[in-house]
Amino acid sequence: MRIAIIEHEEQFINELIESLNVQGWEIEFYKSSLDFSKANLKSLNIVIADQKLPGITGWKLLNSIHEKTNADLYLMSTSLEDFCIKNE
């Protein structure tokens, strides 16, 4: 299984490496949508994109690649603070 993860936060990348390497999957990390655009999109099984990528949202990235991949699953990651309501 080949997984592409597009994420710019180093801590989150390291946590994913620890979790997913145990499974023996082929994992590719990209820190920007520009880096990811150079990948072989046809052979991906899963694409995970950060919602707050520099220059483009994860939603727009996933929409733009949907027809260019054969992936079975598309996921978007985001932080909990994106959903919290701030009481001021």
C-alpha positions as CSV (number, residue, x, y, z in Angstrom):
1,M,0.0,0.0,0.0
2,R,1.3,3.4,-1.0
3,I,0.3,6.4,1.1
4,A,1.1,10.1,0.4
5,I,0.9,12.6,3.3
6,I,1.1,16.3,2.6
7,E,1.8,18.0,5.9
8,H,3.9,21.0,6.8
9,E,4.1,20.5,10.6
10,E,7.1,18.5,11.7
11,Q,5.6,17.1,14.9
12,F,2.6,15.7,13.2
13,I,4.8,14.1,10.5
14,N,6.9,12.4,13.1
15,E,3.8,11.0,14.9
16,L,2.5,9.6,11.6
17,I,5.8,8.0,10.9
18,E,5.8,6.2,14.2
19,S,2.2,5.0,13.7
20,L,2.2,4.0,10.1
21,N,5.7,2.5,9.8
22,V,4.6,-0.3,12.1
23,Q,2.2,-1.4,9.4
24,G,4.9,-1.8,6.8
25,W,3.3,0.6,4.3
26,E,5.2,2.7,1.8
27,I,4.8,6.2,3.0
28,E,5.8,9.4,1.2
29,F,5.8,12.8,2.9
30,Y,5.5,16.1,1.2
31,K,5.8,19.5,3.0
32,S,3.9,21.4,0.4
33,S,1.5,21.0,-2.5
34,L,4.2,22.0,-4.9
35,D,6.4,19.1,-3.7
36,F,3.4,16.8,-3.9
37,S,2.6,17.9,-7.5
38,K,5.9,16.1,-8.6
39,A,4.8,12.8,-7.2
40,N,3.6,9.8,-9.3
41,L,-0.1,10.2,-8.4
42,K,-1.4,7.2,-10.3
43,S,0.1,4.6,-7.9
44,L,-1.2,6.1,-4.7
45,N,-3.7,4.1,-2.5
46,I,-4.3,6.8,0.2
47,V,-3.8,10.5,0.2
48,I,-3.8,12.5,3.4
49,A,-3.6,16.3,3.2
50,D,-3.4,18.9,5.8
51,Q,-6.2,21.5,5.6
52,K,-3.8,24.4,6.3
53,L,-1.1,23.8,3.7
54,P,0.9,26.9,2.6
55,G,-0.5,28.3,-0.5
56,I,-3.6,26.0,-0.9
57,T,-6.1,24.3,1.4
58,G,-6.1,20.6,1.7
59,W,-9.7,20.6,0.4
60,K,-8.6,22.4,-2.8
61,L,-5.6,20.1,-3.2
62,L,-7.7,16.9,-2.8
63,N,-10.3,18.2,-5.3
64,S,-7.6,19.1,-7.8
65,I,-6.0,15.6,-7.7
66,H,-9.1,13.4,-7.4
67,E,-9.2,12.6,-11.1
68,K,-5.5,12.2,-11.5
69,T,-5.1,9.4,-9.0
70,N,-6.3,5.9,-8.5
71,A,-6.4,6.3,-4.7
72,D,-9.1,4.5,-2.8
73,L,-9.2,6.9,0.1
74,Y,-8.7,10.7,0.5
75,L,-8.4,12.1,4.0
76,M,-7.9,15.7,5.3
77,S,-6.2,16.4,8.6
78,T,-6.7,19.5,10.7
79,S,-6.1,20.6,14.2
80,L,-8.7,20.7,17.0
81,E,-8.2,24.4,17.3
82,D,-9.8,24.9,13.9
83,F,-13.1,23.6,15.3
84,C,-12.9,25.3,18.8
85,I,-15.1,28.3,19.5
86,K,-13.1,30.9,21.4
87,N,-14.9,32.5,24.4
88,E,-13.8,36.1,24.8
